[in-house]
Amino acid sequence: MTENRTEEILRTLRNAFTLPKWITSDRDPFKTLITTIISQNTADRNTARAIENLSKHYPITPEALANAETSRIEQSLKVAGLYRNKSKAIKKVSKIILEKFHGDLNSVLSLPLEEAREALLQLPGVGPKTADVVLLFCADKPTIPVDTHVNRVSKRLGLAPNDGDYETVRKSLQSLYNPKDYLTIHVVLILLGRKYCKAGKPLCRECPVNMLCPSKLLE
């Protein structure tokens, strides 16, 4: 993997996609956490519908959700899949954040990266991707969340080993890019995966980085 190719991939994707405005706006850590829990194994459209449903009944705050009726949370999340498990996790994590952190995750996010990551991973419903999303988007910590798109696309582009697990892919990407570009590379790989580098039938001929991709299928 040459530095020129990795940087060219980033430059090309920057030019190919317009980054969503929300990535540079202030993000509420708790709402980001809840949204990411809801998004697990769920399409973006259904995640948005679920968080909208939930917002109609409760403010997205630790206090409101800690005291919410589990059945009401479940009803809101039905469109998101695995809604019973997610509802239980949301109620539990809200109680813990309310009681242990006084409803404010900033004390966790102000810790050094690995300490903050470990603290988040102790929370119900929080795995590595969810923790990394909160750390990157809400605290500008130098980590790259690996969702299904990032995992698939980075392997096809040769940016990570084909048999790499979550941590291997994350650390491979982080070794190739400057921390100031972590958020951008995370987002553009997702956008590439959604529009061109699809799981079933990748649109290699139209892909903006097809000439930089060792996996391209242009026949």
C-alpha positions as CSV (number, residue, x, y, z in Angstrom):
1,M,0.0,0.0,0.0
2,T,1.7,3.2,-1.1
3,E,1.0,6.5,0.6
4,N,0.2,8.1,-2.8
5,R,-2.6,5.6,-3.4
6,T,-4.2,6.0,0.0
7,E,-4.0,9.8,-0.3
8,E,-5.4,9.7,-3.8
9,I,-8.3,7.6,-2.6
10,L,-9.1,10.2,0.0
11,R,-8.7,13.1,-2.4
12,T,-10.9,11.4,-5.0
13,L,-13.7,10.6,-2.5
14,R,-13.6,14.2,-1.1
15,N,-14.2,15.5,-4.6
16,A,-16.9,12.8,-5.4
17,F,-19.0,13.4,-2.3
18,T,-20.4,16.3,-0.5
19,L,-20.0,15.7,3.2
20,P,-23.2,16.0,5.2
21,K,-23.5,19.3,7.1
22,W,-24.2,17.6,10.4
23,I,-20.7,16.1,10.7
24,T,-19.3,19.5,11.6
25,S,-22.1,20.6,13.8
26,D,-22.2,20.3,17.6
27,R,-23.4,16.8,18.6
28,D,-25.0,15.8,21.8
29,P,-23.2,12.8,23.2
30,F,-26.2,11.2,24.8
31,K,-28.4,11.6,21.7
32,T,-25.6,10.3,19.5
33,L,-25.2,7.3,21.8
34,I,-29.0,6.5,21.7
35,T,-29.2,7.0,17.9
36,T,-26.2,4.7,17.4
37,I,-27.7,2.0,19.6
38,I,-30.9,2.2,17.6
39,S,-28.9,2.1,14.3
40,Q,-27.3,-1.3,15.1
41,N,-28.3,-3.8,12.3
42,T,-30.8,-1.3,11.0
43,A,-31.1,0.7,7.8
44,D,-30.6,4.5,8.1
45,R,-34.2,5.2,7.1
46,N,-35.6,3.1,9.8
47,T,-33.1,4.5,12.4
48,A,-34.4,8.0,11.5
49,R,-38.0,6.9,11.8
50,A,-37.4,5.2,15.2
51,I,-35.6,8.2,16.7
52,E,-38.3,10.5,15.4
53,N,-41.0,8.2,17.0
54,L,-39.1,8.1,20.3
55,S,-38.7,11.9,20.2
56,K,-42.5,12.4,19.9
57,H,-43.0,10.7,23.3
58,Y,-39.8,11.7,25.3
59,P,-37.0,14.2,25.2
60,I,-33.8,12.3,24.3
61,T,-32.3,12.8,27.7
62,P,-31.0,10.3,30.4
63,E,-33.6,11.4,32.9
64,A,-36.6,11.0,30.4
65,L,-35.5,7.7,29.1
66,A,-34.5,6.2,32.4
67,N,-38.0,6.8,33.6
68,A,-39.8,5.9,30.4
69,E,-42.1,2.9,30.1
70,T,-40.2,0.1,28.4
71,S,-43.3,-0.8,26.4
72,R,-43.5,2.8,25.1
73,I,-39.9,2.7,24.0
74,E,-40.5,-0.6,22.3
75,Q,-43.4,0.8,20.4
76,S,-41.3,3.7,19.1
77,L,-38.5,1.4,18.0
78,K,-40.5,-1.3,16.3
79,V,-39.4,-0.1,12.9
80,A,-35.7,-0.5,13.8
81,G,-35.6,-4.3,14.4
82,L,-34.3,-6.0,17.6
83,Y,-36.5,-3.4,19.3
84,R,-37.0,-5.3,22.5
85,N,-33.3,-5.7,23.2
86,K,-32.6,-2.1,22.1
87,S,-35.3,-0.8,24.4
88,K,-33.9,-2.6,27.4
89,A,-30.4,-1.4,26.6
90,I,-31.6,2.2,26.2
91,K,-33.4,2.2,29.5
92,K,-30.5,0.6,31.3
93,V,-27.8,2.8,29.8
94,S,-30.0,5.9,30.6
95,K,-30.2,4.9,34.2
96,I,-26.5,4.3,34.5
97,I,-25.6,7.6,32.9
98,L,-28.1,9.4,35.1
99,E,-26.9,7.8,38.3
100,K,-23.2,7.3,37.7
101,F,-22.4,10.4,35.5
102,H,-25.2,12.7,36.7
103,G,-26.7,12.6,33.2
104,D,-23.6,14.0,31.5
105,L,-21.2,12.0,29.3
106,N,-18.7,14.8,29.0
107,S,-16.8,13.7,32.0
108,V,-16.2,10.4,30.2
109,L,-15.4,12.0,26.9
110,S,-12.8,14.3,28.5
111,L,-10.7,11.2,29.5
112,P,-7.8,10.0,27.3
113,L,-9.0,8.0,24.3
114,E,-8.5,4.5,25.6
115,E,-9.9,5.3,29.1
116,A,-12.9,6.9,27.5
117,R,-13.4,4.0,25.1
118,E,-13.2,1.5,27.9
119,A,-15.7,3.4,30.0
120,L,-18.2,3.5,27.1
121,L,-17.7,-0.2,26.4
122,Q,-18.9,-1.0,29.9
123,L,-22.3,0.5,29.2
124,P,-25.2,-1.8,28.1
125,G,-25.8,-1.9,24.4
126,V,-22.4,-0.3,23.6
127,G,-20.0,-2.2,21.4
128,P,-16.8,-0.9,19.7
129,K,-18.6,0.8,16.8
130,T,-21.0,2.6,19.0
131,A,-18.2,3.8,21.4
132,D,-16.1,4.9,18.5
133,V,-18.9,6.9,16.9
134,V,-19.5,8.8,20.1
135,L,-15.8,9.4,20.6
136,L,-15.1,10.6,17.1
137,F,-18.3,12.7,16.5
138,C,-18.8,14.1,19.9
139,A,-15.3,14.5,21.3
140,D,-13.1,14.5,18.2
141,K,-11.1,11.6,19.5
142,P,-8.7,9.9,17.0
143,T,-10.6,6.8,16.2
144,I,-12.4,5.4,13.1
145,P,-15.7,3.6,13.7
146,V,-16.1,0.6,11.4
147,D,-19.6,-0.1,10.3
148,T,-20.6,-2.7,7.6
149,H,-19.9,-0.2,4.8
150,V,-16.5,0.8,6.1
151,N,-15.6,-2.8,6.7
152,R,-16.6,-3.9,3.2
153,V,-15.2,-1.0,1.3
154,S,-11.9,-0.7,3.1
155,K,-11.2,-4.4,2.4
156,R,-12.2,-4.1,-1.3
157,L,-9.9,-1.1,-1.7
158,G,-7.0,-3.0,0.0
159,L,-6.9,-0.6,2.9
160,A,-7.4,-3.4,5.4
161,P,-6.8,-7.2,5.4
162,N,-9.6,-9.2,3.9
163,D,-9.8,-11.4,7.0
164,G,-9.5,-8.5,9.5
165,D,-11.8,-8.2,12.4
166,Y,-13.2,-4.9,13.8
167,E,-10.0,-3.9,15.6
168,T,-7.7,-4.9,12.7
169,V,-9.7,-2.8,10.2
170,R,-9.9,0.2,12.5
171,K,-6.2,0.1,13.3
172,S,-5.3,-0.5,9.6
173,L,-7.2,2.6,8.5
174,Q,-5.8,4.7,11.4
175,S,-2.3,3.7,10.4
176,L,-2.9,4.9,6.8
177,Y,-4.5,8.3,7.5
178,N,-3.8,11.4,9.5
179,P,-6.0,11.7,12.6
180,K,-7.3,15.0,11.2
181,D,-8.8,13.0,8.4
182,Y,-10.4,10.2,10.4
183,L,-13.9,11.7,10.4
184,T,-13.7,12.4,6.7
185,I,-12.5,8.9,5.7
186,H,-15.1,7.3,7.9
187,V,-17.9,9.3,6.2
188,V,-16.7,9.0,2.6
189,L,-16.2,5.2,2.9
190,I,-19.8,5.0,4.1
191,L,-21.0,7.1,1.2
192,L,-19.0,5.1,-1.3
193,G,-20.5,1.9,0.1
194,R,-24.0,3.1,0.0
195,K,-23.9,4.5,-3.6
196,Y,-21.3,2.3,-5.5
197,C,-19.5,-0.3,-3.5
198,K,-22.7,-2.2,-2.6
199,A,-22.5,-5.6,-0.9
200,G,-24.3,-7.6,-3.5
201,K,-23.7,-5.9,-6.8
202,P,-21.0,-3.3,-6.7
203,L,-21.2,-0.6,-9.4
204,C,-17.5,-0.7,-10.2
205,R,-17.8,0.9,-13.6
206,E,-19.3,4.0,-12.1
207,C,-17.2,4.0,-9.0
208,P,-15.0,7.2,-8.7
209,V,-12.1,5.2,-7.3
210,N,-12.3,2.1,-9.6
211,M,-8.8,2.8,-11.1
212,L,-7.4,2.7,-7.6
213,C,-9.2,-0.4,-6.5
214,P,-7.6,-3.9,-6.7
215,S,-11.0,-5.5,-6.5
216,K,-12.7,-3.7,-9.4
217,L,-14.9,-5.7,-11.7
218,L,-15.2,-3.7,-14.9
219,E,-16.0,-6.6,-17.2
